[in-house]
Amino acid sequence: MALKEKDRDVLKTMIDEEISKIPGLVRNLRLPEFSNIFQIKDESEYVYGYTHGSIIGKFETYYFVAHGGKKPNSGEIDEIAKTIFKKTSEIRDTIIKAIGQ
């Protein structure tokens, strides 16, 4: 079973919200108190993984389970993944731009 249109819209909104947070995330990671603790070797990959995980966590846990009362089924999980992967180039472009600043 695929996502309902309302769920698709919420997912797309969450993806866009997380993309908009990338510049702030990069700035925070570069603060001495964070950079010394995390010791990140590949800033770009860390930010991508963090963003991807944040989207999945928020959508599947906070939205899907809290509002739908259930975990997504395999068809819904596939659609969630495909929707996020369609935005991968935008996520990566935003990361590259934020890291370059």
A tleap script that builds the chain and sets N, CA, C and O, in Angstrom:
source leaprc.protein.ff14SB
mol = sequence {
  NMET ALA LEU LYS GLU LYS ASP ARG ASP VAL
  LEU LYS THR MET ILE ASP GLU GLU ILE SER
  LYS ILE PRO GLY LEU VAL ARG ASN LEU ARG
  LEU PRO GLU PHE SER ASN ILE PHE GLN ILE
  LYS ASP GLU SER GLU TYR VAL TYR GLY TYR
  THR HIE GLY SER ILE ILE GLY LYS PHE GLU
  THR TYR TYR PHE VAL ALA HIE GLY GLY LYS
  LYS PRO ASN SER GLY GLU ILE ASP GLU ILE
  ALA LYS THR ILE PHE LYS LYS THR SER GLU
  ILE ARG ASP THR ILE ILE LYS ALA ILE GLY
  CGLN
}
set mol.1.N position { 0.850 -1.186 0.000 }
set mol.1.CA position { 0.000 0.000 0.000 }
set mol.1.C position { 0.885 1.235 0.000 }
set mol.1.O position { 1.842 1.323 0.769 }
set mol.2.N position { 0.566 2.171 -0.851 }
set mol.2.CA position { 1.333 3.410 -0.969 }
set mol.2.C position { 0.841 4.439 0.046 }
set mol.2.O position { -0.191 4.267 0.694 }
set mol.3.N position { 1.607 5.497 0.156 }
set mol.3.CA position { 1.214 6.577 1.063 }
set mol.3.C position { -0.037 7.279 0.559 }
set mol.3.O position { -0.283 7.354 -0.645 }
set mol.4.N position { -0.812 7.784 1.487 }
set mol.4.CA position { -1.964 8.610 1.138 }
set mol.4.C position { -1.431 9.968 0.694 }
set mol.4.O position { -0.330 10.364 1.075 }
set mol.5.N position { -2.198 10.665 -0.095 }
set mol.5.CA position { -1.773 11.973 -0.620 }
set mol.5.C position { -1.389 12.933 0.506 }
set mol.5.O position { -0.395 13.652 0.400 }
set mol.6.N position { -2.170 12.943 1.576 }
set mol.6.CA position { -1.875 13.817 2.716 }
set mol.6.C position { -0.516 13.473 3.322 }
set mol.6.O position { 0.265 14.361 3.663 }
set mol.7.N position { -0.242 12.169 3.453 }
set mol.7.CA position { 1.034 11.721 4.010 }
set mol.7.C position { 2.188 12.111 3.096 }
set mol.7.O position { 3.245 12.527 3.571 }
set mol.8.N position { 1.989 11.978 1.781 }
set mol.8.CA position { 3.013 12.392 0.814 }
set mol.8.C position { 3.334 13.870 0.961 }
set mol.8.O position { 4.500 14.267 0.957 }
set mol.9.N position { 2.299 14.674 1.089 }
set mol.9.CA position { 2.492 16.124 1.234 }
set mol.9.C position { 3.258 16.456 2.508 }
set mol.9.O position { 4.150 17.304 2.497 }
set mol.10.N position { 2.913 15.789 3.603 }
set mol.10.CA position { 3.609 16.015 4.872 }
set mol.10.C position { 5.075 15.609 4.740 }
set mol.10.O position { 5.960 16.330 5.200 }
set mol.11.N position { 5.338 14.466 4.118 }
set mol.11.CA position { 6.712 14.006 3.925 }
set mol.11.C position { 7.515 15.021 3.110 }
set mol.11.O position { 8.638 15.364 3.479 }
set mol.12.N position { 6.950 15.494 2.018 }
set mol.12.CA position { 7.652 16.477 1.180 }
set mol.12.C position { 7.931 17.756 1.957 }
set mol.12.O position { 8.994 18.356 1.802 }
set mol.13.N position { 6.990 18.173 2.785 }
set mol.13.CA position { 7.184 19.361 3.616 }
set mol.13.C position { 8.303 19.127 4.625 }
set mol.13.O position { 9.143 20.002 4.835 }
set mol.14.N position { 8.317 17.958 5.245 }
set mol.14.CA position { 9.372 17.637 6.215 }
set mol.14.C position { 10.744 17.619 5.543 }
set mol.14.O position { 11.722 18.105 6.110 }
set mol.15.N position { 10.814 17.064 4.347 }
set mol.15.CA position { 12.082 17.041 3.617 }
set mol.15.C position { 12.562 18.472 3.373 }
set mol.15.O position { 13.723 18.793 3.624 }
set mol.16.N position { 11.668 19.322 2.887 }
set mol.16.CA position { 12.037 20.720 2.626 }
set mol.16.C position { 12.462 21.439 3.900 }
set mol.16.O position { 13.395 22.241 3.882 }
set mol.17.N position { 11.782 21.155 5.002 }
set mol.17.CA position { 12.154 21.780 6.281 }
set mol.17.C position { 13.546 21.347 6.719 }
set mol.17.O position { 14.335 22.168 7.188 }
set mol.18.N position { 13.849 20.070 6.569 }
set mol.18.CA position { 15.177 19.580 6.965 }
set mol.18.C position { 16.262 20.145 6.051 }
set mol.18.O position { 17.361 20.450 6.513 }
set mol.19.N position { 15.968 20.284 4.775 }
set mol.19.CA position { 16.934 20.886 3.850 }
set mol.19.C position { 17.221 22.330 4.270 }
set mol.19.O position { 18.366 22.778 4.216 }
set mol.20.N position { 16.195 23.043 4.683 }
set mol.20.CA position { 16.386 24.446 5.080 }
set mol.20.C position { 17.225 24.576 6.348 }
set mol.20.O position { 17.780 25.643 6.612 }
set mol.21.N position { 17.323 23.504 7.136 }
set mol.21.CA position { 18.099 23.530 8.381 }
set mol.21.C position { 19.580 23.215 8.176 }
set mol.21.O position { 20.376 23.371 9.102 }
set mol.22.N position { 19.954 22.778 6.985 }
set mol.22.CA position { 21.331 22.350 6.727 }
set mol.22.C position { 22.358 23.452 6.998 }
set mol.22.O position { 23.356 23.173 7.663 }
set mol.23.N position { 22.172 24.681 6.524 }
set mol.23.CA position { 23.194 25.704 6.810 }
set mol.23.C position { 23.419 25.913 8.312 }
set mol.23.O position { 24.560 26.084 8.741 }
set mol.24.N position { 22.373 25.903 9.097 }
set mol.24.CA position { 22.500 26.047 10.552 }
set mol.24.C position { 23.206 24.862 11.174 }
set mol.24.O position { 23.997 25.026 12.103 }
set mol.25.N position { 22.927 23.670 10.672 }
set mol.25.CA position { 23.588 22.468 11.170 }
set mol.25.C position { 25.090 22.546 10.915 }
set mol.25.O position { 25.891 22.231 11.795 }
set mol.26.N position { 25.467 22.965 9.716 }
set mol.26.CA position { 26.889 23.085 9.383 }
set mol.26.C position { 27.554 24.119 10.284 }
set mol.26.O position { 28.649 23.883 10.795 }
set mol.27.N position { 26.904 25.262 10.484 }
set mol.27.CA position { 27.466 26.292 11.375 }
set mol.27.C position { 27.666 25.749 12.783 }
set mol.27.O position { 28.705 25.978 13.402 }
set mol.28.N position { 26.681 25.040 13.279 }
set mol.28.CA position { 26.778 24.487 14.633 }
set mol.28.C position { 27.883 23.439 14.748 }
set mol.28.O position { 28.591 23.393 15.754 }
set mol.29.N position { 28.033 22.608 13.736 }
set mol.29.CA position { 29.079 21.589 13.774 }
set mol.29.C position { 30.471 22.201 13.820 }
set mol.29.O position { 31.413 21.585 14.318 }
set mol.30.N position { 30.594 23.406 13.303 }
set mol.30.CA position { 31.895 24.067 13.260 }
set mol.30.C position { 32.211 24.851 14.531 }
set mol.30.O position { 33.320 25.364 14.682 }
set mol.31.N position { 31.260 24.945 15.430 }
set mol.31.CA position { 31.537 25.603 16.707 }
set mol.31.C position { 32.537 24.755 17.481 }
set mol.31.O position { 32.436 23.528 17.486 }
set mol.32.N position { 33.507 25.403 18.141 }
set mol.32.CA position { 34.553 24.635 18.835 }
set mol.32.C position { 34.013 23.596 19.810 }
set mol.32.O position { 34.552 22.493 19.896 }
set mol.33.N position { 32.962 23.933 20.539 }
set mol.33.CA position { 32.440 22.979 21.523 }
set mol.33.C position { 31.863 21.721 20.879 }
set mol.33.O position { 31.823 20.665 21.510 }
set mol.34.N position { 31.411 21.828 19.618 }
set mol.34.CA position { 30.894 20.648 18.924 }
set mol.34.C position { 31.981 19.947 18.128 }
set mol.34.O position { 32.080 18.720 18.165 }
set mol.35.N position { 32.787 20.698 17.416 }
set mol.35.CA position { 33.795 20.074 16.553 }
set mol.35.C position { 34.798 19.267 17.363 }
set mol.35.O position { 35.283 18.238 16.892 }
set mol.36.N position { 35.118 19.712 18.568 }
set mol.36.CA position { 36.049 18.960 19.409 }
set mol.36.C position { 35.439 17.651 19.912 }
set mol.36.O position { 36.145 16.657 20.078 }
set mol.37.N position { 34.156 17.653 20.146 }
set mol.37.CA position { 33.475 16.452 20.655 }
set mol.37.C position { 33.230 15.434 19.543 }
set mol.37.O position { 33.551 14.255 19.690 }
set mol.38.N position { 32.659 15.898 18.429 }
set mol.38.CA position { 32.270 14.983 17.357 }
set mol.38.C position { 33.442 14.488 16.516 }
set mol.38.O position { 33.422 13.350 16.047 }
set mol.39.N position { 34.446 15.307 16.320 }
set mol.39.CA position { 35.625 14.954 15.515 }
set mol.39.C position { 35.219 14.317 14.181 }
set mol.39.O position { 35.636 13.206 13.856 }
set mol.40.N position { 34.412 15.032 13.433 }
set mol.40.CA position { 33.883 14.537 12.161 }
set mol.40.C position { 34.957 14.638 11.091 }
set mol.40.O position { 35.558 15.695 10.900 }
set mol.41.N position { 35.193 13.533 10.396 }
set mol.41.CA position { 36.205 13.506 9.349 }
set mol.41.C position { 35.647 13.983 8.009 }
set mol.41.O position { 36.346 14.655 7.252 }
set mol.42.N position { 34.405 13.645 7.715 }
set mol.42.CA position { 33.788 14.029 6.450 }
set mol.42.C position { 32.487 14.772 6.745 }
set mol.42.O position { 31.421 14.179 6.912 }
set mol.43.N position { 32.623 16.080 6.799 }
set mol.43.CA position { 31.499 16.940 7.169 }
set mol.43.C position { 30.287 16.722 6.261 }
set mol.43.O position { 29.154 16.638 6.736 }
set mol.44.N position { 30.532 16.632 4.977 }
set mol.44.CA position { 29.447 16.472 4.008 }
set mol.44.C position { 28.656 15.192 4.251 }
set mol.44.O position { 27.426 15.213 4.265 }
set mol.45.N position { 29.359 14.080 4.442 }
set mol.45.CA position { 28.681 12.803 4.658 }
set mol.45.C position { 27.958 12.765 6.004 }
set mol.45.O position { 26.883 12.178 6.121 }
set mol.46.N position { 28.549 13.387 7.006 }
set mol.46.CA position { 27.897 13.448 8.306 }
set mol.46.C position { 26.581 14.214 8.190 }
set mol.46.O position { 25.545 13.754 8.671 }
set mol.47.N position { 26.625 15.379 7.555 }
set mol.47.CA position { 25.428 16.209 7.425 }
set mol.47.C position { 24.370 15.489 6.591 }
set mol.47.O position { 23.181 15.567 6.899 }
set mol.48.N position { 24.795 14.788 5.532 }
set mol.48.CA position { 23.830 14.042 4.728 }
set mol.48.C position { 23.161 12.960 5.576 }
set mol.48.O position { 21.937 12.835 5.576 }
set mol.49.N position { 23.960 12.188 6.293 }
set mol.49.CA position { 23.406 11.120 7.130 }
set mol.49.C position { 22.491 11.652 8.217 }
set mol.49.O position { 21.439 11.078 8.498 }
set mol.50.N position { 22.903 12.759 8.825 }
set mol.50.CA position { 22.087 13.369 9.872 }
set mol.50.C position { 20.748 13.830 9.290 }
set mol.50.O position { 19.694 13.586 9.877 }
set mol.51.N position { 20.797 14.491 8.142 }
set mol.51.CA position { 19.581 15.005 7.511 }
set mol.51.C position { 18.662 13.859 7.101 }
set mol.51.O position { 17.461 13.900 7.364 }
set mol.52.N position { 19.213 12.859 6.470 }
set mol.52.CA position { 18.435 11.698 6.032 }
set mol.52.C position { 17.775 11.014 7.232 }
set mol.52.O position { 16.586 10.697 7.199 }
set mol.53.N position { 18.554 10.794 8.281 }
set mol.53.CA position { 18.019 10.158 9.485 }
set mol.53.C position { 16.955 10.998 10.163 }
set mol.53.O position { 15.976 10.474 10.694 }
set mol.54.N position { 17.156 12.301 10.140 }
set mol.54.CA position { 16.187 13.203 10.748 }
set mol.54.C position { 14.845 13.151 10.012 }
set mol.54.O position { 13.785 13.134 10.637 }
set mol.55.N position { 14.904 13.127 8.695 }
set mol.55.CA position { 13.670 13.051 7.895 }
set mol.55.C position { 12.930 11.754 8.215 }
set mol.55.O position { 11.734 11.774 8.505 }
set mol.56.N position { 13.627 10.653 8.164 }
set mol.56.CA position { 12.994 9.355 8.423 }
set mol.56.C position { 12.458 9.293 9.846 }
set mol.56.O position { 11.324 8.872 10.072 }
set mol.57.N position { 13.271 9.709 10.793 }
set mol.57.CA position { 12.848 9.661 12.192 }
set mol.57.C position { 11.615 10.501 12.461 }
set mol.57.O position { 10.673 10.054 13.116 }
set mol.58.N position { 11.629 11.713 11.951 }
set mol.58.CA position { 10.474 12.591 12.190 }
set mol.58.C position { 9.230 12.084 11.492 }
set mol.58.O position { 8.144 12.077 12.073 }
set mol.59.N position { 9.381 11.663 10.256 }
set mol.59.CA position { 8.189 11.246 9.522 }
set mol.59.C position { 7.636 9.933 10.063 }
set mol.59.O position { 6.445 9.835 10.359 }
set mol.60.N position { 8.490 8.930 10.192 }
set mol.60.CA position { 7.990 7.620 10.617 }
set mol.60.C position { 7.571 7.597 12.078 }
set mol.60.O position { 6.596 6.933 12.431 }
set mol.61.N position { 8.289 8.309 12.929 }
set mol.61.CA position { 7.976 8.257 14.355 }
set mol.61.C position { 6.978 9.334 14.752 }
set mol.61.O position { 5.873 9.040 15.209 }
set mol.62.N position { 7.382 10.578 14.573 }
set mol.62.CA position { 6.533 11.664 15.060 }
set mol.62.C position { 5.238 11.802 14.281 }
set mol.62.O position { 4.177 12.015 14.868 }
set mol.63.N position { 5.315 11.683 12.975 }
set mol.63.CA position { 4.104 11.891 12.194 }
set mol.63.C position { 3.333 10.583 11.982 }
set mol.63.O position { 2.173 10.472 12.378 }
set mol.64.N position { 3.967 9.619 11.371 }
set mol.64.CA position { 3.244 8.424 10.941 }
set mol.64.C position { 2.665 7.653 12.118 }
set mol.64.O position { 1.479 7.323 12.125 }
set mol.65.N position { 3.500 7.364 13.111 }
set mol.65.CA position { 3.037 6.579 14.258 }
set mol.65.C position { 2.102 7.409 15.133 }
set mol.65.O position { 1.046 6.934 15.549 }
set mol.66.N position { 2.499 8.658 15.412 }
set mol.66.CA position { 1.693 9.494 16.295 }
set mol.66.C position { 0.325 9.826 15.691 }
set mol.66.O position { -0.689 9.794 16.389 }
set mol.67.N position { 0.301 10.141 14.403 }
set mol.67.CA position { -0.962 10.519 13.775 }
set mol.67.C position { -1.719 9.337 13.182 }
set mol.67.O position { -2.949 9.302 13.208 }
set mol.68.N position { -0.982 8.379 12.652 }
set mol.68.CA position { -1.636 7.234 12.019 }
set mol.68.C position { -1.871 6.084 12.969 }
set mol.68.O position { -2.675 5.196 12.687 }
set mol.69.N position { -1.172 6.092 14.098 }
set mol.69.CA position { -1.363 5.051 15.086 }
set mol.69.C position { -0.734 3.713 14.728 }
set mol.69.O position { -1.021 2.697 15.361 }
set mol.70.N position { 0.130 3.712 13.705 }
set mol.70.CA position { 0.780 2.467 13.309 }
set mol.70.C position { 2.097 2.781 12.623 }
set mol.70.O position { 2.348 3.906 12.188 }
set mol.71.N position { 2.925 1.759 12.540 }
set mol.71.CA position { 4.166 1.896 11.780 }
set mol.71.C position { 3.853 1.733 10.301 }
set mol.71.O position { 2.895 1.050 9.941 }
set mol.72.N position { 4.654 2.356 9.441 }
set mol.72.CA position { 4.408 2.188 8.003 }
set mol.72.C position { 4.684 0.746 7.567 }
set mol.72.O position { 5.572 0.080 8.099 }
set mol.73.N position { 3.911 0.285 6.599 }
set mol.73.CA position { 4.126 -1.058 6.059 }
set mol.73.C position { 5.241 -1.002 5.011 }
set mol.73.O position { 5.777 0.070 4.730 }
set mol.74.N position { 5.584 -2.143 4.441 }
set mol.74.CA position { 6.727 -2.192 3.517 }
set mol.74.C position { 6.511 -1.327 2.278 }
set mol.74.O position { 7.457 -0.698 1.802 }
set mol.75.N position { 5.304 -1.282 1.751 }
set mol.75.CA position { 5.018 -0.430 0.591 }
set mol.75.C position { 5.173 1.041 0.924 }
set mol.75.O position { 5.684 1.822 0.122 }
set mol.76.N position { 4.728 1.407 2.108 }
set mol.76.CA position { 4.859 2.806 2.543 }
set mol.76.C position { 6.322 3.155 2.807 }
set mol.76.O position { 6.768 4.257 2.486 }
set mol.77.N position { 7.065 2.220 3.389 }
set mol.77.CA position { 8.494 2.449 3.625 }
set mol.77.C position { 9.226 2.639 2.303 }
set mol.77.O position { 10.087 3.511 2.188 }
set mol.78.N position { 8.889 1.831 1.311 }
set mol.78.CA position { 9.507 1.972 -0.013 }
set mol.78.C position { 9.228 3.350 -0.605 }
set mol.78.O position { 10.124 3.985 -1.160 }
set mol.79.N position { 7.994 3.806 -0.486 }
set mol.79.CA position { 7.654 5.117 -1.038 }
set mol.79.C position { 8.355 6.236 -0.271 }
set mol.79.O position { 8.791 7.218 -0.871 }
set mol.80.N position { 8.464 6.098 1.032 }
set mol.80.CA position { 9.183 7.088 1.842 }
set mol.80.C position { 10.630 7.184 1.354 }
set mol.80.O position { 11.146 8.279 1.128 }
set mol.81.N position { 11.273 6.035 1.195 }
set mol.81.CA position { 12.666 6.002 0.743 }
set mol.81.C position { 12.809 6.608 -0.653 }
set mol.81.O position { 13.716 7.407 -0.888 }
set mol.82.N position { 11.941 6.244 -1.564 }
set mol.82.CA position { 12.008 6.772 -2.932 }
set mol.82.C position { 11.805 8.282 -2.943 }
set mol.82.O position { 12.473 8.991 -3.696 }
set mol.83.N position { 10.896 8.773 -2.120 }
set mol.83.CA position { 10.635 10.215 -2.065 }
set mol.83.C position { 11.860 10.956 -1.552 }
set mol.83.O position { 12.222 12.006 -2.084 }
set mol.84.N position { 12.495 10.419 -0.529 }
set mol.84.CA position { 13.702 11.054 0.007 }
set mol.84.C position { 14.820 10.999 -1.029 }
set mol.84.O position { 15.504 11.999 -1.246 }
set mol.85.N position { 15.017 9.854 -1.668 }
set mol.85.CA position { 16.097 9.723 -2.640 }
set mol.85.C position { 15.914 10.635 -3.847 }
set mol.85.O position { 16.895 11.056 -4.460 }
set mol.86.N position { 14.668 10.944 -4.193 }
set mol.86.CA position { 14.425 11.896 -5.292 }
set mol.86.C position { 14.960 13.287 -4.945 }
set mol.86.O position { 15.253 14.081 -5.838 }
set mol.87.N position { 15.084 13.575 -3.668 }
set mol.87.CA position { 15.568 14.890 -3.221 }
set mol.87.C position { 17.056 14.871 -2.866 }
set mol.87.O position { 17.595 15.867 -2.383 }
set mol.88.N position { 17.721 13.731 -3.107 }
set mol.88.CA position { 19.123 13.595 -2.724 }
set mol.88.C position { 20.004 14.679 -3.337 }
set mol.88.O position { 20.845 15.252 -2.644 }
set mol.89.N position { 19.824 14.969 -4.621 }
set mol.89.CA position { 20.689 15.979 -5.249 }
set mol.89.C position { 20.456 17.355 -4.635 }
set mol.89.O position { 21.405 18.124 -4.482 }
set mol.90.N position { 19.228 17.677 -4.284 }
set mol.90.CA position { 18.951 18.958 -3.631 }
set mol.90.C position { 19.578 18.998 -2.233 }
set mol.90.O position { 20.130 20.019 -1.821 }
set mol.91.N position { 19.489 17.894 -1.519 }
set mol.91.CA position { 20.100 17.826 -0.189 }
set mol.91.C position { 21.612 18.007 -0.315 }
set mol.91.O position { 22.207 18.806 0.408 }
set mol.92.N position { 22.226 17.269 -1.229 }
set mol.92.CA position { 23.684 17.358 -1.411 }
set mol.92.C position { 24.108 18.751 -1.890 }
set mol.92.O position { 25.117 19.277 -1.420 }
set mol.93.N position { 23.362 19.350 -2.807 }
set mol.93.CA position { 23.681 20.705 -3.279 }
set mol.93.C position { 23.634 21.714 -2.142 }
set mol.93.O position { 24.481 22.603 -2.053 }
set mol.94.N position { 22.650 21.573 -1.284 }
set mol.94.CA position { 22.510 22.476 -0.134 }
set mol.94.C position { 23.676 22.274 0.828 }
set mol.94.O position { 24.196 23.240 1.386 }
set mol.95.N position { 24.082 21.040 1.022 }
set mol.95.CA position { 25.221 20.746 1.891 }
set mol.95.C position { 26.496 21.368 1.324 }
set mol.95.O position { 27.249 22.022 2.046 }
set mol.96.N position { 26.731 21.161 0.042 }
set mol.96.CA position { 27.944 21.717 -0.605 }
set mol.96.C position { 27.969 23.231 -0.481 }
set mol.96.O position { 29.011 23.818 -0.189 }
set mol.97.N position { 26.841 23.855 -0.700 }
set mol.97.CA position { 26.762 25.312 -0.586 }
set mol.97.C position { 27.032 25.756 0.853 }
set mol.97.O position { 27.762 26.722 1.077 }
set mol.98.N position { 26.450 25.060 1.821 }
set mol.98.CA position { 26.620 25.426 3.235 }
set mol.98.C position { 28.059 25.208 3.695 }
set mol.98.O position { 28.589 26.003 4.470 }
set mol.99.N position { 28.684 24.149 3.229 }
set mol.99.CA position { 30.059 23.862 3.624 }
set mol.99.C position { 31.022 24.885 3.018 }
set mol.99.O position { 32.036 25.233 3.623 }
set mol.100.N position { 30.693 25.356 1.829 }
set mol.100.CA position { 31.533 26.339 1.159 }
set mol.100.C position { 31.459 27.724 1.755 }
set mol.100.O position { 32.284 28.578 1.432 }
set mol.101.N position { 30.512 27.963 2.599 }
set mol.101.CA position { 30.333 29.312 3.180 }
set mol.101.C position { 31.238 29.532 4.363 }
set mol.101.O position { 31.216 30.605 4.966 }
savepdb mol mol.pdb
quit
